[in-house]
Amino acid sequence: MKIDLTSDTPSAKWCKVSEIEDELYAYERDVLLKYNDRLTFELAICFRCLPKAYEWKPKRRFYKDDDMLGLDMLVEEETMRPFIDGRFHPLSKDEQRLIMGDVFYTFLVETIKKYKNKIPGVSQHGAEFIKDTHTWLMENKWVVV
């Protein structure tokens, strides 16, 4: 398995989404490569950090002709930089990573369930893939439980 990463985020110093997303290249090395012979699709991931006002909705799609699973996820600006008592309070990089980890893991689990019978190998290896993903996320401080 191969990973392709992209993001749509503010360029402001407080937003660490792109930096954190780049950590998923280690996920490719540590987890995805293990599944090269079992899950042959490419995993395309996009994290967007956008204001609620945009009303943007996360999307998932399997591109059969390209053998690619696309995960287009959202973390809202207001979550990453809450406005409290008249000023913005950006979360730390570690706090932002935990939010992204929860979004990523939840979205991936839902996606694997949805495509269980549509993507070759997922029905046989999806549960193990999810378990290995969760282990990696915990070890790399993307999730706490």
HELIX and SHEET records of a PDB file:
HELIX    1   1 VAL A   17  ASP A   22  1                                   6    
HELIX    2   2 LEU A   24  ASP A   30  1                                   7    
HELIX    3   3 LEU A   32  TYR A   35  5                                   4    
HELIX    4   4 LYS A   52  TYR A   54  5                                   3    
HELIX    5   5 LYS A   64  ASP A   66  5                                   3    
HELIX    6   6 GLU A   77  MET A   80  1                                   4    
HELIX    7   7 LYS A   93  LYS A  114  1                                  22    
HELIX    8   8 VAL A  122  GLU A  139  1                                  18    
SHEET    1   A 4 LYS A   2  ASP A   8  0                                        
SHEET    2   A 4 GLU A  42  LEU A  50  1                                        
SHEET    3   A 4 MET A  68  GLU A  76  1                                        
SHEET    4   A 4 LYS A  59  TYR A  63 -1                                        
SHEET    1   B 2 PHE A  83  ILE A  84  0                                        
SHEET    2   B 2 ARG A  87  PHE A  88 -1                                        
END                                                                             
